[in-house]
Amino acid sequence: MALMQLGTKSETFHREGHSWLCTSGLPSDVTIEVGEMSFHLHKFPLLSKSGLLEKLIEEFCSGDRSVCVLKLDGIPGGAKSFELVIKFCYGVKIELTALNAVGLRCAAEYLHMTDDYGEGNLITQTEAFLNDVFSDWADAIKALETCEQVLPYAQDLHVVSRCIDSLAMKACADPNLFNWPASECNNTQKISIWNGISTATKPKSTGDDWWFGDVSSLSFPLYKLFIFALESRSMKPEKIAASLMCYANRYIPLMNRQSSFSSGTNYANPGASISSLSEADQRALLEEIVGLLPNKREVTSSDLLLKLLRAAMVLHASPSCKENLEKRVGAQLDQASLVDLLIPNMGYVDTLYDIDCVQRILDHFMSVNLHSSHCIIEEGQPLSGSGSLTPMTMVAALMDGYLVEVAPDVNLKPLKFETLASVIPDYARPNDDGIYHAIDIYLKAHPWMTDCEKEQLCRLMDCQKLSFDASSHAAQNEMLPLRVIVQVLFFEQLRLRTSISSWFFVDNVESSRNPSGNLGLPKIDGSRQMVPVQDRVKGDGGMKERVSELEKECFSMKEALQKIVITKKSWKTFAKRLVSKQKSQLCNPKESKRCSLKEQAFSGNGKQNHNNAEVVH
């Protein structure tokens, strides 16, 4: 810590109550009142150092008044700074530190203590000392904190700007090159071991965020000026945003608290916040911090932005502040997590979570990404490969998960659920299992819905994009409308027919690759066994019969649905029986086909070998 001593004389002042008296033995001829304190002094030491005091004393004495009493209520730093000033005037020893140098410099300027009234006057001495203070990070932080007490005078004397520029320069530089901050890099403690060996602890390693904690101790007006200085020096926006979030965590306790409706508890990070600000001050601070955040995308993580948004809702921040945060989150919604999106409802709506807020965030994401999407996919065609990791697909999965979480809310209206789910385009979902899961939960939580409302809600999903497990579940789901169940079963039959057709296509390709007209089947040792064409035709005939049976069952099912009005209970039994039959038929039919062909080939070979044996005999 920087230190400078001025004066050589011993202490000649003592305090009695609210009065400072000089013990030199000479009677006092001037009294100066600063606030509640009175200083009983002598004219000559003051006249030889201060231009203002010289002027005031001359004006007072010209009025033929015996006792000279002056009031200096406007002096920067108050009585504490003036005490050091008079000791300097009397030549008494004083120590300049980073904690008193700024106030003393402002008081010296106020009293006109220039070199015109003596070489090496107080202005010159404090200026030289401040230059040493600004060269050290820790001292500069302490000096800047004291500027808050004399801010107008410190700004006029450019003390604040010079101190902030010095700090900004050090924050933008590599701390390992200059040993900054000294408090962390240079402090070593010697430890004596029992055998007399003395070692020193290694200095702490410094990262890019080494200055975050120090500048967080500044008042926000000074911290704001520091952020502007960093921007003027082209510091990375990521560092500026991280520093702003560190400042917010320190003074806004809501930033360190996470609520969970599922557990009914609040989780707070103890010791992370030391705020004593009122709710109004916290609201004003949050709005200022949001305004300072860099506008660049992905500079601030989505989880931190959502924490700011949640705090803004609790503190009832301005609509413009909340809108700003919603747009920032919407611009990078693909990076958000489901837990952070579950924002408790702070309004007068009955829903548990703030769905309107998520709706606005999603709308902004779509407005930004819909036209710039590089993934152009035909209607109904699922995403595959690298396209499954596009931002639109990630948001689709995120919204499906969000709908699953809010679906059990009995106060959630069908229209609001449908509006939120319909924002995501169809091509963004590789499959519709997620939206089906949300619809299933919603229907179970709202059993009073009419069939018309259920059908309208089920239009959000595409039955063709359901997986086999989801289709099996949907076919047995009593909550779904009958029309939806029929669609699910129909598309399952269509999918089965398409799969079988593809197997025939593969067989045709294999036969075209064998000019001899034989079908190559794998042996146990990995080689291929050639099967005659006539045997393969027999196997194909068996497969055709199986397909024909499936078509007849599908046709009979359609006729039965047209003639008979099936109740929910009987329909469930029928659907279960049909699904179980499909599962048994879908259990690797291609392998079963190959096995049948192997058996036929084996029987044919056996017969041929028997005939050959008879001829030999």
URRA-V259662 format. One record per helix or strand of 2 or more residues. SS is the DSSP state (a for helix, b for strand). FROM is the first residue (numbers start at 1). LEN is the number of residues. If there is no record, write none. Layout:
# URRA-V259662
ss from len
SS FROM LEN
SS FROM LEN
This chain:
# URRA-V259662
ss from len
b 4 3
b 13 4
b 19 4
b 30 5
b 37 5
a 43 5
a 51 11
b 68 4
a 78 13
b 94 3
a 101 10
a 115 3
a 122 13
a 137 20
a 159 14
a 175 4
a 182 4
b 190 3
b 198 3
a 212 4
a 220 13
a 237 15
a 253 4
b 257 4
b 265 4
a 279 14
a 302 13
a 319 13
a 333 3
a 338 4
a 355 15
a 385 5
a 391 16
a 414 9
a 426 3
a 433 13
a 451 8
a 463 3
a 468 8
a 482 31
b 519 4
b 528 4
a 533 31
a 568 19
a 589 28
